[in-house]
Amino acid sequence: MTLEVNLKKAADYLARFAREGVPNQIGGKAEPAADGRTFETRAPVDGAVLAQVTRSGPADVDRAARAADAAFRDWAAWPGDKRRKLLHRIADAIEARAEEIALVEAMDTGQALRFMSKAALRGAENFRFFADLAPTARDGKTLRADGQINMTGRVPLGPVGIITPWNTPFMLSTWKIAPALAAGCTVVHKPAELSPLTARLLVEIAEGAGLPPGVWNLVNGTGEEAGRALTEHPLIRAVGFVGESATGSKIMAQGAPTLKRLHLELGGKNPVIVFADADLDRAADAALFMIYSLNGERCTSSSRLLVERSAYERFTARLAERAARIKVGHPLDPETVVGPLIDPGHATKVRSYLTRGKAEGAKLTGGSGEGCFVAPALFTGATNAMAIAQEEIFGPVLTAIPFDTEDEALSLANDVRYGLAAYIWTSDLTRALSLTDRIEAGMIWVNSENVRHLPTPFGGAKASGLGRDGGDWSFDFYMETRNVAFATGRHAIPKLGA
């Protein structure tokens, strides 16, 4: 497909949003805000208004929470196999609309179509994976004691809130919502206000596939209004959140009075550690991909490059040469790798780090651009004390730091407040095992970029979050584990007051 063809198709798909706006979905019905307020969502590529979006307040969130609560008992009672079949139908319907999802998401987020074209397929995969786990989600263990059999099991927690970010909203919505539905929970979903369009498509797809009204409710709005109302609502039993660490801290405080269960997937300043004995060609491929794909707007990006000093100069020179050839352009251009950042405010923030890094003494290569566009940037000659090495930039900016020893590499890797992911490149197995034992990160890949295996746990340490999801870990969050003890004989019972 050419850019012109993609633009025409995208315009056709986006026309409905310009015409209809983006309403909430509460109890199976499209609803405006109780007070009629809306806000604009704009295309990062040129600032054009895409739609008027419902701006929900506490009253709207309350209606959604009550709808989820009313639907919970019947939905939780569905047999697991029945839920499995429905979730597979949702996956089928996602795949049938893959082109629409990809084009709408690329225009709403600025992410290159070459990556968003896989968003629907990954979303469908998430639904299929958790669908197949639904029949066994309530299973537990039999634990024997003297004169007693204990049977554990899990039951759905209740209505849950899901708050998703703006960077890859469709995929991350499916990643959070599919296991909640498979577990038997009902959902109130608040997507990020900067990219709300595909959340509307997703709930429509689910209800079109047969999901009962009220099981999945959508409320649009800002984090300060709709998000806060959701995290404070007494009917919401848990909140799953993906976003920045500062917001995660606020959610913890907001959820504390109602003792909400929280899963927080937060920020990262992830190291990729490259030793001189590594396959440097593959390490270069991985380092470039993990920072410059998705515009660098991803929590698991390898934004700190730690390279053994003997390989540092030639390795960073190779990266600079290749980064300069990465195409920056319209997100619907099939050749584009880096599109516009999500909005002018975020682009200004990213550029501020380019200025700051140079002022701190690092050498900058790349980083040009106007409007929301920022070309791939590489800092060399940096130290780990610099802001560009300590703070999450969330853009196409890589900071390269040399090291001399394994212990120094470890110290640099751990010397940040975050601990989401880490990447190690070496041919020395003993070294790899030693480092993975000592790196402070929830996820570590050795001789690999971020290749997700859905049954494995996803989550971080330190300021990168709380809890894990993926595989059975998701059900631990969305379900309550309980134990039933059966006496197998007549044991002695103390006779108080006999």
GIZI-V914855 format. One line per field, one symbol per residue. phi: phi as a letter, one per 20 degrees, with the letter a starting at -180 (. if undefined). burial: I if it has 9 or more other C-alpha atoms within 8 Angstrom, else O. A space follows every 10 residues. Layout:
phi = ???
burial = ???
This chain:
phi = .egfffffff ffffgfffee mcefccmncf cffgemfcbe ddfffbmffe aedgdfdgff ffffffffff efffffeffg fffgffffff fgffffdffg gfffffffdn ffggeffeff ffffffffff gfegfdfefb cdcecfmbdd ceaccgfpfc dccdeefcff fffffeegff fffoedcddd fffebeffff ffffffffeo ffgnfcddce qeffdfffff feffeeebcd ccrefffgff fgffeffdlf fccdddfbce edddefefff ffffgfffff ddflmmebfe feedddcggf dfffffffff ffffeffdaf fefgefddef fgagffffff ffffffffff oeeddnnfqc meecfgcced mecfefgfdd dfembfcddd cebdcfffgf fffeebfeae cbcccaeeff fffffffdfe bfccddlaff dedgfefcrc dlfepcncco lfffffeece eccdddfdae efdgdfmf
burial = OOIOOIIOII OOIIOIIIOO IIIIIIIIOO OIIIOOIIOI IIIIIOOOII IIIIIIIIOI IIIIIIIIIO IIOOIIOIOI OOIIIIIIII IIIIIOIIOI IIIIIIIIII IIIIIIIIII IIIIIIIIII IOIIIOIIOO OOOOOOOIII IIIIIIIIII IIIIIIIIII IIIIIIIIII IIIIIIIIII IIIIIIIIII IIIOIIIOIO IOIIIIIIII IIIOIIIIII IIIOOIIIII IIIOIOOIOO IIOIIOOOOI OIIIIIIIII IIIIIIOIII OOIIOIIIII IIIIIIIIII IIIIIIIIIO IIOOIIOIII OOIOOIOIII IIIIOIIIII IIIIOIIOII IOIIOIIIOO OIIIOIIOOO OIIIIIIIII IIOIOIIIII OOIIIIIIII IIIOOOOIII OIIIOIOIII IIIIIIOOOO OIOOIOOOIO IIIIIIIIIO OOOIOOIIII IOIIIIIIII IOIIIIIIII IOOOOOIOOO OOOOOOOO
